[in-house]
Amino acid sequence: MADLDISPAALAALKARHLAFLHARLVSAEAEAEWQKTFGLVVADLLSIKIGDLASAGHLADAADALFTAEAVERTVRPLARHIVNVVLHELQSEKGTVGARVPAATKKRIDQLLERPGLFPDRLLRAISEEDAVEEVLRDTLHDALKEFSEKVNPFTADWGLPGLLKKLGPFGMGKSFDTMRADFEKRLDPEIRKFLQGMSRKSLRKMVELTIASADQPRFIAVRKRVAGWLLEQEIATLSRSADVEVVLLGQDIALDIAAAELSRGGSRDKRRAMIEAALVARKDRTVKEALDELGVSVILDFASLATATWPMVRAVLAAPAVRGWIDGLVSEFYDAEIAAASGEKA
């Protein structure tokens, strides 16, 4: 430009006008229209670029290490997750219709297929639960009540068909008091004997029940039970289910999941494995275009470019108007003009 014999003062003025034009033009209505027009072309260009030219495996792994951290879980994901849970539960509490009304027919068929799958029952979990004392205690108390009720019905000292009924037929012979004493003594001895019997029997019965359950889990009648449970859930009103949900329990479960995620992200071994996976995936596909790699995965990019361009333009405009970006543009333009001004000044001298 110095060849045009423009004075340094004129170049400085041109520089100021150029910068003013760029700052206004990049956020103008014309720029928005151009963004709408070129957005789809930009995406198409990106899809045609080779992966090796678009991303560095090492740099991408570094970015993943910086992004997927325990600190990110604590300061970003956890606050958002807690807010989202509260919003979602609030919305669901006023939702109309049943759960099943929101599940497509094809998906219901898949649910049936899942419930029919063999080996779906958690046999190891059931066996572990059966070893817990609390579970055995529940079963023991249940069996005790059942045996006691049974004994009361077949006990010859209390049942209508036993001695009480016989004595009623024989009439009063002065045996009432001694009979009541005998019955009380029998019942006093019976309850400890039942408990003693159940002390060793309940664990054995619990294990046998679990083994029978596991052995029968894939039989048609057990599959029918699973389907009935799923069917019951699909028939429930969404609002009713959500209102019965304990928000604190949901949040606690969410926090537990995030705690585990944060701990996992902090493990050095996890980072090393993630880096290795990223690098292996990119190196193996570095000569393929983005579209070819997506096709290999069976992924089709189906986008409404007009809607996406409209939705993203405010963000793009905000970025272009940001002080840091304006400063970068100023630096690029100034670099050119300052060199021209220096050259022109040298020639004048």
Secondary structure by P-SEA (a helix, b strand, c coil): cccccccaaaaaaaaaaaaaaaaaaaacaaaaaaaaacaaaaaaaaaaccccccccaaaaaaaaaacccaaaaaccaaaaaaaaaaaaaaaaaaccccccccccaaaaaaaaaaaacccccaaaaaaaaaacaaaaaaaaaaaaaaaaaaaaacccccccccaaaaaaaaccccaaaaaaaaaaaaaaaaaaaaaaaaaaaaaaaaaaaaaaaaaacccaaaaaaaaaaaaaaaaccaaaaaaaccaaaaaaaaaaaaaaaaaaaacaaaaaaaaaaaaaaaaacccccaaaaaaaaccccccaaaaaaaaaaaaaaaaaacaaaaaaaaaaaaaaaaaaaaaaaaaac
